[in-house]
Amino acid sequence: MDKNIITTPLNGISQKIGNISIKEVFFEIFCISIPKNEESNSIKDLKKILNINPPKIGKSALNKEGSIRLIKNSVDQYFILFSNNFKNTPKMISILQKSFYITEQSDAWACIEISGSQTYNCLERVCTLDLCHSAFEINSATRTLMEHLNVFIIKVTEENFLLLSASSSALSFLDAIKTSAENIT
């Protein structure tokens, strides 16, 4: 067996169902926690290191190149998603470790990008959140439940979302999304 074969939770699925595109996307994911009483310094550090203005809770922000997404999930915690083609992740993490507590999370998540003109119709069947623009703006990011599974949802554009769920339940997660897409076509 070749030990260099990379496997992913959803085996690189890329499928179109009606007007909905569902594909597995890959990120290097890190959770960073802010040390106690370091909130103001952390904002300066993140701006300097990542070249991103840190978002408010429930929001995400991209760097200028679109290779790093910073998500604020609580008062003292962020997620960082490095795109698969970003080459400076080890260096960036090394610098961040001087100011933050860091946990590598890449293997814990299955990531799906869902897009297309029927995305809202598909997601409204499995997601309890109101995803319309006035309630869930572009770059909004939050945890929710979809078909009893914990999911992190990020609105990238009006018709494009990133969905992250536990890799241990990746196939159930994918099945829920595919079933919903099939039921609206």
N, C-alpha and C positions, 0 to 999 in steps of 0.2 A: 504494500500500500504506500502511495506517495504521501509523505508527511507534509509536503508543501501545498497540498490542495486546501484552499480556504473554503470553509462551509459557512453558511449564514442561516439564520433561523427559518427563512422562507425560500431558501435555495434560489435566490435571485429572480423571483417571479416578476413577470411583466405581462400584463393581460389587459385587454380592452373588452369591456362588457357594455354594449350599447355606446353611449356617449361618455362613458366613464373609463378613465385609464387608472389602473392599479399597478403599482410597481414597488418592489422593495428598493429602498435607498440605503446607502451606507454612510455612517458617520463614526468618527471617534468621539465618544461622549464622556465628558467629565463632569462630576458634581464638585463644585467648589463652595466651601463654607467660610464665612467671615469670622475671624476670631472675635471674641467678646470685646466690645467697645472700640472696634476698628472700622465701623461702617463708613465714616467720612473718608478715612484713608483708603478704604477699599475702592471707593468710586474713582478716586484719583488714580489708583494703581491700575484698575481695569481700563480706564481711558488710555493710559500711557502704554500698557502692555499690549492690549488687544486692538487699540485704535477704534474703540466703540464707545459711544455714550451709553452707560448702563441704563437699561430700561426700568420702569416701575414694575411692581409685582403684577403678574398676569400678562406681561408683555415680553416681546423679544425684539432684538435688534441685530442687524447684519453689519459686518464690516463693509467697507467700500467695495472690495473685490467679491463679496458674496461667499467667501470661503469659511467664515466663522459666524455662527449664530449664538448670541448670548441671551439666555432666558432667565428671568428672575422669578423663582417660584415661591420664595418666602422672604421674610425680613433679612435673614442672614444666609441665604443660599441661592446659588445660580447653577444652571446647567450650561455647559458650553458644548456646542456641536461643531466639530471640525469636519469640513467636507473631505471626502475620500482623496481628493487630489491636492489637499493642502499638505505641503512638505515640511513645514516647520513645527509640527505639533510637539515633538519631544523638547525642542528648545523653548517653545512657548510654555509648556507645562513646567519645565525646570525654573523658569523665571517666576511663574505664578506661585510655585511652592514656597517662595520666600515670604509671601504675604497671605497665603490662604491655606486651608486644609483641603486636600484634593483626594477624590476617590475616582478611579477609572471605572466607567460604567458601560463601556461599549458592548460587552458580551451579555449584558442584562436586558437589552432592549431589541425588539424587532421593530423596524421602521418602515412604514408604508407611506408613499406619496400617492394621494388620490386627487385626480383632477378631471375636469370636463364640465360640460354645460349642465349635467344632471347631478353634480356633486352634492349640492344641498339636499336634493330629494333623497339621495342615497343615505347621507349622514343623518338626516332628521328621523329616519326610521330606527336608528341604533344609538343615537346620542341624545341625552336629556338637555343639553345646552341649546339656547337660542343662538344660532350661528349667523343670523342675518347681520348685515353690515352695521346697523345702528347698535346692536347688542354685542357683537364680536368683531371688532375692526381688524384690518390687516395687521399682522404681527402680534395679534393677541395670542397668548399661550397659557393653557391651564390644564389641570388634571380633571378628569371626569370618568364616568363609567360608560362603557359601551358593551351591551349584552353581558353584563355582570363582570366585565374585565376592566381593570384599571388602565386608563389610557391618558397619555399626554397629547393634547391636540394643539397644533400651531397653524394659524391661518396665514398662508404665504401670499395668496392673492384672493380675489373674489371666488375663483373656481379651483383653487389649489390649496390643499391642506397636507401637513405632515402629521402622521399618527404614529405614536410610539407606545408600544405595549410590551409587557414582559416577554422575553424570549421563550420562557418556559411554557407559555400558552399561545405562542405565535400562530400555530395552525388553527386554533379555535378563533383567534382574532381575525385572521385572514378569511376564514369561512363566514364569519358574521358580516364582514364588509362585502364579500362576493355575493352572498345570499341577498343582502339588501339591494345591491346593484342589479342582480338578476330579477328581483321582484318589481323593479320600476321600469324595466325595458319591455 
